[in-house]
């Protein structure tokens, strides 16, 4: 029987399931293994990434897959894993595509949230410092700091949303518009339902951190064109979060495109980032300026 409503029309069990990808993507482990395997294949073709530290903690390092083009744009990919899992090394699967078209790929590592007592603000601070490091040191690996783009998937899309709405001038003394575009795939942009769900067992949010780390509440600070994407086989909440975020950005009069991947689940959709003729690969290459857009589309028309 359905219990008391906790969020929208969902009871506690439904809400917990809506933030549990395994319920809607039973092939999760197989696809995660594909990430690792395809990243290894990419390294056999493009070589091992450069590795730099952006902070003092051992986890605070980033992998850079350089392109051979000078002064090239930089794509920073923030990986997912429910804020508690994932390694940069398993997210190099799009390095070959981006390098071939002329962009550096940067994938930072950061602390699992359970290792910092559930303090998501500490994880967000790490990815902010990683982006600041890339901006300041781009010339060291042939990158153009004026063409810095952020991409993120799942909890990484949440962190990408935080990056896109960061007050860079006040927090880091950097240009407010240092990020030139964002691609947020299958993300979370308002943390209120997360706080009500089973994820609160390892992510400990307060009123202040919920507010500070909900990108949808800080759209006024968004300075870059945005792509939001999700798959039709994702959980109902991840689909809704993406639709609502894109609609809020559009209502604010800011450029946003909503992409919907038919027949793909939460884990499968990001694999299309590695293919030039697939949904996210084509969108990312166009957004970074590596290929021409084939056609203009209505910003909120699913493509």
C-alpha positions in Angstrom: 0.0 0.0 0.0 1.1 3.6 -0.7 2.4 5.4 2.3 2.2 9.1 3.2 3.4 11.5 0.5 7.0 12.7 1.1 7.8 14.5 -2.1 5.4 15.5 -4.9 3.1 12.4 -5.3 5.7 9.9 -4.0 5.8 8.1 -0.7 9.1 7.3 1.0 9.7 4.0 -0.8 9.0 5.6 -4.2 11.2 8.6 -3.5 14.1 6.3 -2.4 13.7 4.3 -5.6 13.7 7.5 -7.6 17.2 8.3 -6.3 18.4 4.7 -6.6 19.7 4.1 -10.1 19.9 0.3 -9.7 16.1 0.1 -9.5 15.8 1.6 -13.0 19.1 0.4 -14.5 19.7 -3.2 -13.6 22.7 -3.3 -16.0 24.5 -0.7 -13.9 27.5 -2.8 -13.1 28.0 -4.0 -16.7 27.9 -0.4 -18.0 30.3 0.8 -15.4 32.7 -2.0 -16.4 32.3 -0.8 -20.0 33.4 2.7 -18.9 36.6 1.2 -17.4 37.3 -1.1 -20.4 36.6 1.6 -23.0 38.8 4.1 -21.1 41.6 1.6 -21.2 41.1 1.1 -24.9 41.3 4.9 -25.4 44.6 5.0 -23.5 46.1 2.3 -25.8 45.3 4.7 -28.6 46.1 8.1 -27.2 48.6 7.2 -24.5 48.5 7.6 -20.7 47.2 10.9 -19.4 49.3 13.5 -17.8 48.7 13.6 -14.1 48.9 16.8 -12.0 48.0 17.6 -8.4 45.6 20.5 -7.9 45.7 20.2 -4.1 47.6 18.7 -1.2 45.3 15.7 -0.5 46.5 12.5 -2.4 43.1 12.2 -4.1 43.3 15.8 -5.4 44.8 15.1 -8.8 43.6 15.2 -12.4 44.1 13.3 -15.6 44.8 15.3 -18.7 44.5 13.7 -22.1 46.1 16.3 -24.4 45.3 16.9 -28.0 48.2 17.6 -30.4 46.7 21.0 -31.4 48.3 24.1 -29.8 46.3 26.5 -27.6 43.3 24.1 -27.7 40.0 24.3 -25.9 39.7 22.3 -22.6 36.8 20.0 -21.7 36.7 19.3 -18.0 34.6 16.2 -17.3 33.2 15.7 -13.7 32.3 12.1 -13.2 29.4 10.6 -11.4 29.0 7.9 -8.8 26.4 9.3 -6.4 29.1 11.5 -4.9 30.6 8.4 -3.2 32.3 6.4 -6.0 34.2 6.7 -9.2 37.8 7.3 -10.4 39.0 9.7 -13.1 40.8 6.8 -14.7 37.5 5.1 -15.6 36.2 8.2 -17.4 38.7 8.6 -20.2 36.5 6.9 -22.7 35.8 10.1 -24.7 39.5 11.2 -24.8 40.1 9.8 -28.3 37.1 11.7 -29.8 37.9 15.0 -28.1 41.6 14.8 -28.9 41.0 13.9 -32.5 38.7 17.0 -32.9 41.1 19.2 -31.1 40.3 19.5 -27.4 42.1 18.5 -24.2 40.1 16.3 -21.9 40.6 16.9 -18.1 39.1 14.5 -15.6 39.6 15.3 -11.9 39.5 13.0 -9.0 37.9 14.1 -5.8 36.9 12.7 -2.4 34.0 10.4 -1.8 31.5 12.2 0.3 31.3 9.5 2.9 35.0 10.0 3.6 34.3 13.6 4.7 31.4 12.8 7.0 28.9 13.5 4.3 30.0 17.1 3.7 29.1 17.7 0.1 30.4 21.3 0.3 33.9 19.9 0.7 33.5 17.8 -2.5 32.2 20.9 -4.3 35.2 22.9 -3.1 37.6 20.3 -4.5 36.1 20.4 -8.0 36.1 24.2 -7.9 39.8 24.2 -7.0 40.4 21.7 -9.8 38.8 24.0 -12.3 40.7 27.0 -10.9 44.0 25.0 -11.3 43.2 24.2 -14.9 42.5 27.8 -15.7 45.7 29.0 -14.1 47.9 26.3 -15.5 46.4 25.7 -19.0 49.5 26.9 -20.8 51.5 24.1 -19.1 49.7 21.5 -21.3 48.9 23.6 -24.4 45.4 24.6 -23.3 43.6 27.9 -23.9 42.2 29.2 -20.6 39.8 31.4 -22.5 38.0 28.3 -23.9 37.2 26.2 -20.8 34.1 24.0 -20.9 32.6 21.9 -18.2 30.8 18.6 -18.7 29.3 16.4 -16.0 27.3 13.2 -15.5 24.9 12.2 -12.7 26.3 13.5 -9.4 29.0 15.0 -11.6 26.3 16.9 -13.4 25.2 18.2 -10.0 28.8 19.4 -9.4 29.0 20.8 -12.9 25.9 22.8 -12.1 27.6 24.1 -9.0 30.6 25.1 -11.0 28.5 26.9 -13.6 26.8 29.0 -10.9 30.0 29.7 -8.8 30.9 33.3 -8.0 34.4 32.9 -9.4 35.4 36.5 -8.9 34.6 36.6 -5.2 35.7 33.1 -4.3 38.8 32.7 -6.4 39.6 36.1 -7.9 39.0 34.7 -11.4 36.9 36.0 -14.3 33.2 35.4 -13.6 32.8 34.0 -17.1 35.8 31.6 -17.0 33.5 28.7 -18.0 32.4 29.1 -21.5 29.8 26.4 -21.7 28.3 23.6 -19.7 26.8 20.1 -20.5 24.9 18.6 -17.6 23.8 15.0 -18.3 21.4 13.2 -15.9 21.9 15.5 -13.0 20.5 16.8 -9.8 20.0 20.5 -9.6 17.9 21.0 -6.5 18.9 19.0 -3.4 15.6 19.2 -1.4 14.3 15.8 -2.6 17.8 14.3 -2.1 17.7 15.4 1.5 14.4 13.7 1.9 15.5 10.4 0.3 17.7 7.5 1.4 20.7 9.3 0.1 20.6 11.4 3.3 22.1 8.4 5.1 25.5 9.4 3.6 25.0 13.0 2.3 24.4 15.2 5.3 22.8 18.4 4.1 21.8 21.4 6.1 19.5 24.2 5.1 22.6 26.3 4.2 24.3 23.6 2.1 21.1 22.6 0.4 20.6 26.2 -0.7 24.3 26.8 -1.6 24.7 23.6 -3.6 21.4 23.7 -5.6 22.3 25.2 -8.9 18.6 25.8 -9.9 18.5 28.4 -7.1 21.4 30.4 -8.5 20.6 30.7 -12.2 21.3 34.4 -11.9 25.0 33.5 -11.7 24.9 31.3 -14.8 27.1 32.9 -17.5 27.5 30.2 -20.0 25.2 28.5 -22.6 24.0 25.2 -21.3 23.0 21.8 -22.5 20.9 19.6 -20.2 20.4 15.9 -21.2 18.7 12.8 -19.9 17.5 9.4 -21.1 13.9 8.2 -21.2 14.8 5.1 -19.1 16.1 7.1 -16.2 14.3 7.4 -12.9 11.3 9.7 -12.9 13.1 12.2 -10.5 16.3 12.4 -12.7 14.1 13.1 -15.7 12.1 15.7 -13.8 15.2 17.4 -12.3 16.7 17.9 -15.8 13.4 19.2 -17.3 12.8 21.6 -14.5 16.4 22.9 -14.5 16.3 23.5 -18.3 12.9 25.2 -18.0 14.1 27.5 -15.2 17.2 28.5 -17.2 15.0 29.2 -20.2 12.5 31.2 -18.1 15.5 33.3 -16.9 16.2 34.2 -20.6 19.5 32.3 -20.7 20.6 29.9 -23.5 19.8 26.3 -22.9 19.1 23.2 -25.0 17.3 20.1 -23.7 18.4 16.8 -25.2 16.4 13.6 -24.6 18.0 10.2 -25.4 15.2 7.7 -26.3 15.6 4.2 -24.9 18.8 4.9 -22.8 19.1 4.7 -19.1 21.1 6.7 -16.6 24.4 4.9 -17.3 24.1 4.3 -21.0 23.5 7.9 -22.1 26.9 9.2 -21.1 28.6 6.6 -23.4 27.3 8.6 -26.3 29.8 11.3 -25.4 32.5 9.1 -27.0 30.9 9.0 -30.5 30.9 11.9 -32.9 27.6 10.8 -34.5 25.7 10.2 -31.3 23.7 12.5 -29.2 26.1 13.8 -26.6 29.3 13.5 -28.7 27.8 15.6 -31.5 26.4 18.1 -29.0 29.6 18.5 -27.1 31.7 18.9 -30.2 29.4 21.6 -31.4 29.2 23.4 -28.1 33.0 23.5 -27.7 33.3 24.9 -31.2 35.0 21.9 -32.8 32.2 21.2 -35.4 29.5 23.4 -36.9 26.0 23.0 -35.6 24.0 21.1 -38.2 20.9 23.1 -37.5 19.4 25.5 -35.0 16.8 23.8 -32.8 14.2 25.2 -30.5 16.1 25.4 -27.2 13.6 23.3 -25.2 12.6 20.9 -28.0 13.9 17.4 -27.2 16.4 16.4 -29.9 
